[in-house]
């Protein structure tokens, strides 16, 4: 298939999802998302997004925060990112997941994130898991496990990404080792 045919197919597919009278900016973003998803769907898998979440975790680490990062993806497009800011903001709820969800809510102008996947470097705490459930996030991928106990109903939504687990746990271990060394 020639490139022009591929673009035509993407355009026709994207246009079929648009509603009559829809704002042209939304139409353009929809087409862009379809093109992006088509061109990158084979390249961008869970480990790709987890590496971006790990970069977010590194930002938290550099700020003296517990290094946890989160990325929210919808249809292959990153719609928000976040990292822990609890100590810097002096706010107990400033976890990476909450920050990423707030940004996604603002971007989508909706509290529902039901077609999204969230990638988190550390298994979410109960507070964040509750928020993830309330946002109706379809899928949760996390890098390394925390010592916790969750309801079995929720576990079917959780997928551990073992491919990058060592990197995520290594960053956390390094952070806490440095913290102990300072004392």
BALOBA-1460 file (C-alpha; in Angstrom, 3 decimals):
// residues 183
<rec num="1" residu="x" x="0.000" y="0.000" z="0.000"/>
<rec num="2" residu="x" x="1.398" y="3.390" z="-0.970"/>
<rec num="3" residu="x" x="1.789" y="6.145" z="1.589"/>
<rec num="4" residu="x" x="-1.006" y="8.262" z="0.053"/>
<rec num="5" residu="x" x="-3.436" y="5.345" z="0.419"/>
<rec num="6" residu="x" x="-2.425" y="4.900" z="4.060"/>
<rec num="7" residu="x" x="-3.071" y="8.591" z="4.784"/>
<rec num="8" residu="x" x="-6.409" y="8.448" z="2.957"/>
<rec num="9" residu="x" x="-7.472" y="5.445" z="5.043"/>
<rec num="10" residu="x" x="-6.444" y="7.216" z="8.246"/>
<rec num="11" residu="x" x="-8.299" y="10.366" z="7.186"/>
<rec num="12" residu="x" x="-11.488" y="8.452" z="6.285"/>
<rec num="13" residu="x" x="-11.318" y="6.522" z="9.581"/>
<rec num="14" residu="x" x="-10.816" y="9.731" z="11.569"/>
<rec num="15" residu="x" x="-13.577" y="11.590" z="9.719"/>
<rec num="16" residu="x" x="-16.030" y="8.763" z="10.445"/>
<rec num="17" residu="x" x="-15.633" y="9.430" z="14.176"/>
<rec num="18" residu="x" x="-16.493" y="13.121" z="13.875"/>
<rec num="19" residu="x" x="-19.937" y="14.520" z="14.489"/>
<rec num="20" residu="x" x="-21.748" y="16.912" z="12.158"/>
<rec num="21" residu="x" x="-21.071" y="20.537" z="13.127"/>
<rec num="22" residu="x" x="-18.127" y="19.632" z="15.344"/>
<rec num="23" residu="x" x="-15.561" y="22.362" z="16.013"/>
<rec num="24" residu="x" x="-12.709" y="22.254" z="13.450"/>
<rec num="25" residu="x" x="-10.056" y="22.289" z="16.201"/>
<rec num="26" residu="x" x="-11.550" y="19.156" z="17.749"/>
<rec num="27" residu="x" x="-11.752" y="17.599" z="14.271"/>
<rec num="28" residu="x" x="-8.080" y="18.374" z="13.641"/>
<rec num="29" residu="x" x="-7.085" y="16.898" z="17.024"/>
<rec num="30" residu="x" x="-9.126" y="13.775" z="16.291"/>
<rec num="31" residu="x" x="-7.399" y="13.322" z="12.939"/>
<rec num="32" residu="x" x="-4.007" y="13.956" z="14.549"/>
<rec num="33" residu="x" x="-4.746" y="11.308" z="17.212"/>
<rec num="34" residu="x" x="-5.735" y="8.772" z="14.555"/>
<rec num="35" residu="x" x="-2.586" y="9.437" z="12.516"/>
<rec num="36" residu="x" x="-0.438" y="9.274" z="15.636"/>
<rec num="37" residu="x" x="-2.052" y="6.027" z="16.768"/>
<rec num="38" residu="x" x="-1.773" y="4.429" z="13.310"/>
<rec num="39" residu="x" x="1.860" y="5.350" z="12.799"/>
<rec num="40" residu="x" x="3.090" y="4.554" z="16.306"/>
<rec num="41" residu="x" x="0.846" y="1.756" z="17.571"/>
<rec num="42" residu="x" x="3.454" y="-0.941" z="16.849"/>
<rec num="43" residu="x" x="6.299" y="1.061" z="18.371"/>
<rec num="44" residu="x" x="4.626" y="2.463" z="21.464"/>
<rec num="45" residu="x" x="3.805" y="-0.340" z="23.852"/>
<rec num="46" residu="x" x="3.557" y="-0.516" z="27.632"/>
<rec num="47" residu="x" x="7.322" y="-0.356" z="28.144"/>
<rec num="48" residu="x" x="7.526" y="2.844" z="26.050"/>
<rec num="49" residu="x" x="5.006" y="4.643" z="28.278"/>
<rec num="50" residu="x" x="6.554" y="3.197" z="31.440"/>
<rec num="51" residu="x" x="9.900" y="4.720" z="30.433"/>
<rec num="52" residu="x" x="8.184" y="8.108" z="30.197"/>
<rec num="53" residu="x" x="6.660" y="7.520" z="33.649"/>
<rec num="54" residu="x" x="10.161" y="6.679" z="34.878"/>
<rec num="55" residu="x" x="11.398" y="10.051" z="33.543"/>
<rec num="56" residu="x" x="8.628" y="11.689" z="35.577"/>
<rec num="57" residu="x" x="9.762" y="9.703" z="38.635"/>
<rec num="58" residu="x" x="13.294" y="11.030" z="38.074"/>
<rec num="59" residu="x" x="11.915" y="14.577" z="38.225"/>
<rec num="60" residu="x" x="10.442" y="13.779" z="41.653"/>
<rec num="61" residu="x" x="13.746" y="12.225" z="42.749"/>
<rec num="62" residu="x" x="15.654" y="15.379" z="41.722"/>
<rec num="63" residu="x" x="13.236" y="17.459" z="43.838"/>
<rec num="64" residu="x" x="13.796" y="15.281" z="46.905"/>
<rec num="65" residu="x" x="10.403" y="13.599" z="46.544"/>
<rec num="66" residu="x" x="9.689" y="9.881" z="46.635"/>
<rec num="67" residu="x" x="10.354" y="9.000" z="42.978"/>
<rec num="68" residu="x" x="6.998" y="8.023" z="41.533"/>
<rec num="69" residu="x" x="5.848" y="9.065" z="38.074"/>
<rec num="70" residu="x" x="2.609" y="8.628" z="36.158"/>
<rec num="71" residu="x" x="1.540" y="8.967" z="32.527"/>
<rec num="72" residu="x" x="-2.038" y="8.864" z="31.201"/>
<rec num="73" residu="x" x="-2.554" y="7.678" z="27.627"/>
<rec num="74" residu="x" x="-5.703" y="7.761" z="25.515"/>
<rec num="75" residu="x" x="-5.769" y="6.048" z="22.114"/>
<rec num="76" residu="x" x="-1.974" y="5.940" z="21.983"/>
<rec num="77" residu="x" x="-1.593" y="9.656" z="22.790"/>
<rec num="78" residu="x" x="-0.126" y="10.923" z="26.061"/>
<rec num="79" residu="x" x="-2.650" y="13.340" z="27.532"/>
<rec num="80" residu="x" x="-0.935" y="14.043" z="30.865"/>
<rec num="81" residu="x" x="2.049" y="13.312" z="33.077"/>
<rec num="82" residu="x" x="2.760" y="13.819" z="36.754"/>
<rec num="83" residu="x" x="5.237" y="13.086" z="39.513"/>
<rec num="84" residu="x" x="5.128" y="13.200" z="43.297"/>
<rec num="85" residu="x" x="5.090" y="16.693" z="44.789"/>
<rec num="86" residu="x" x="3.751" y="15.961" z="48.281"/>
<rec num="87" residu="x" x="6.672" y="17.453" z="50.214"/>
<rec num="88" residu="x" x="7.261" y="20.399" z="47.887"/>
<rec num="89" residu="x" x="3.575" y="21.372" z="47.822"/>
<rec num="90" residu="x" x="3.041" y="20.426" z="51.494"/>
<rec num="91" residu="x" x="-0.110" y="18.573" z="50.460"/>
<rec num="92" residu="x" x="-0.856" y="14.953" z="51.289"/>
<rec num="93" residu="x" x="-2.715" y="14.213" z="48.043"/>
<rec num="94" residu="x" x="-0.021" y="15.399" z="45.619"/>
<rec num="95" residu="x" x="0.773" y="11.890" z="44.397"/>
<rec num="96" residu="x" x="1.891" y="11.367" z="40.790"/>
<rec num="97" residu="x" x="-1.379" y="9.651" z="39.867"/>
<rec num="98" residu="x" x="-3.582" y="12.413" z="41.299"/>
<rec num="99" residu="x" x="-1.556" y="15.130" z="39.562"/>
<rec num="100" residu="x" x="-1.694" y="13.275" z="36.223"/>
<rec num="101" residu="x" x="-5.459" y="12.692" z="36.591"/>
<rec num="102" residu="x" x="-6.113" y="16.361" z="37.400"/>
<rec num="103" residu="x" x="-4.183" y="17.435" z="34.304"/>
<rec num="104" residu="x" x="-6.049" y="14.883" z="32.167"/>
<rec num="105" residu="x" x="-9.400" y="16.088" z="33.561"/>
<rec num="106" residu="x" x="-8.549" y="19.693" z="32.670"/>
<rec num="107" residu="x" x="-7.352" y="18.738" z="29.201"/>
<rec num="108" residu="x" x="-10.426" y="16.614" z="28.443"/>
<rec num="109" residu="x" x="-12.803" y="18.948" z="30.320"/>
<rec num="110" residu="x" x="-14.317" y="15.827" z="31.899"/>
<rec num="111" residu="x" x="-13.757" y="13.836" z="35.088"/>
<rec num="112" residu="x" x="-14.254" y="10.555" z="33.233"/>
<rec num="113" residu="x" x="-11.084" y="8.972" z="31.858"/>
<rec num="114" residu="x" x="-12.746" y="5.732" z="30.831"/>
<rec num="115" residu="x" x="-10.794" y="5.211" z="27.592"/>
<rec num="116" residu="x" x="-7.450" y="5.850" z="29.254"/>
<rec num="117" residu="x" x="-4.572" y="3.774" z="30.557"/>
<rec num="118" residu="x" x="-2.458" y="5.033" z="33.445"/>
<rec num="119" residu="x" x="1.195" y="4.014" z="33.685"/>
<rec num="120" residu="x" x="2.706" y="4.357" z="37.169"/>
<rec num="121" residu="x" x="6.208" y="3.468" z="38.328"/>
<rec num="122" residu="x" x="4.922" y="2.184" z="41.698"/>
<rec num="123" residu="x" x="1.761" y="0.232" z="42.456"/>
<rec num="124" residu="x" x="-0.864" y="2.823" z="43.457"/>
<rec num="125" residu="x" x="-1.788" y="3.399" z="47.097"/>
<rec num="126" residu="x" x="-5.388" y="2.961" z="48.229"/>
<rec num="127" residu="x" x="-6.132" y="6.678" z="47.866"/>
<rec num="128" residu="x" x="-4.872" y="6.769" z="44.284"/>
<rec num="129" residu="x" x="-6.512" y="3.473" z="43.423"/>
<rec num="130" residu="x" x="-9.831" y="4.877" z="44.651"/>
<rec num="131" residu="x" x="-9.360" y="7.965" z="42.469"/>
<rec num="132" residu="x" x="-8.411" y="5.760" z="39.497"/>
<rec num="133" residu="x" x="-11.602" y="3.771" z="39.971"/>
<rec num="134" residu="x" x="-13.694" y="6.941" z="40.298"/>
<rec num="135" residu="x" x="-12.163" y="8.319" z="37.088"/>
<rec num="136" residu="x" x="-13.160" y="5.034" z="35.424"/>
<rec num="137" residu="x" x="-9.694" y="4.508" z="34.011"/>
<rec num="138" residu="x" x="-9.805" y="1.381" z="31.875"/>
<rec num="139" residu="x" x="-6.366" y="-0.003" z="32.610"/>
<rec num="140" residu="x" x="-3.577" y="0.393" z="35.159"/>
<rec num="141" residu="x" x="0.020" y="-0.585" z="34.422"/>
<rec num="142" residu="x" x="2.575" y="-0.246" z="37.202"/>
<rec num="143" residu="x" x="6.321" y="-0.767" z="37.310"/>
<rec num="144" residu="x" x="6.994" y="-2.273" z="40.706"/>
<rec num="145" residu="x" x="4.923" y="-3.565" z="43.600"/>
<rec num="146" residu="x" x="4.376" y="-1.971" z="46.958"/>
<rec num="147" residu="x" x="3.578" y="-3.934" z="50.075"/>
<rec num="148" residu="x" x="-0.196" y="-3.640" z="50.157"/>
<rec num="149" residu="x" x="-3.471" y="-5.479" z="50.079"/>
<rec num="150" residu="x" x="-6.168" y="-4.692" z="47.535"/>
<rec num="151" residu="x" x="-9.617" y="-6.027" z="46.878"/>
<rec num="152" residu="x" x="-9.645" y="-8.917" z="44.414"/>
<rec num="153" residu="x" x="-12.274" y="-7.067" z="42.314"/>
<rec num="154" residu="x" x="-9.756" y="-4.377" z="41.456"/>
<rec num="155" residu="x" x="-6.807" y="-6.667" z="40.739"/>
<rec num="156" residu="x" x="-8.156" y="-7.747" z="37.358"/>
<rec num="157" residu="x" x="-7.594" y="-4.161" z="36.152"/>
<rec num="158" residu="x" x="-3.986" y="-4.166" z="37.373"/>
<rec num="159" residu="x" x="-1.151" y="-5.322" z="35.159"/>
<rec num="160" residu="x" x="2.419" y="-5.387" z="36.368"/>
<rec num="161" residu="x" x="4.955" y="-4.406" z="33.753"/>
<rec num="162" residu="x" x="7.827" y="-6.709" z="34.682"/>
<rec num="163" residu="x" x="9.982" y="-5.515" z="31.773"/>
<rec num="164" residu="x" x="10.815" y="-2.268" z="33.562"/>
<rec num="165" residu="x" x="10.193" y="-3.395" z="37.165"/>
<rec num="166" residu="x" x="13.917" y="-3.444" z="38.036"/>
<rec num="167" residu="x" x="14.420" y="0.164" z="36.894"/>
<rec num="168" residu="x" x="11.416" y="1.398" z="38.893"/>
<rec num="169" residu="x" x="12.366" y="-0.432" z="42.091"/>
<rec num="170" residu="x" x="16.021" y="0.578" z="41.634"/>
<rec num="171" residu="x" x="15.136" y="4.279" z="41.566"/>
<rec num="172" residu="x" x="13.050" y="3.910" z="44.733"/>
<rec num="173" residu="x" x="15.767" y="1.893" z="46.511"/>
<rec num="174" residu="x" x="18.401" y="4.466" z="45.549"/>
<rec num="175" residu="x" x="16.211" y="7.308" z="46.852"/>
<rec num="176" residu="x" x="15.629" y="5.692" z="50.247"/>
<rec num="177" residu="x" x="19.294" y="4.589" z="50.557"/>
<rec num="178" residu="x" x="20.386" y="8.208" z="49.989"/>
<rec num="179" residu="x" x="17.799" y="9.411" z="52.473"/>
<rec num="180" residu="x" x="19.122" y="7.017" z="55.151"/>
<rec num="181" residu="x" x="22.725" y="8.006" z="54.403"/>
<rec num="182" residu="x" x="21.891" y="11.674" z="55.055"/>
<rec num="183" residu="x" x="20.693" y="10.897" z="58.589"/>
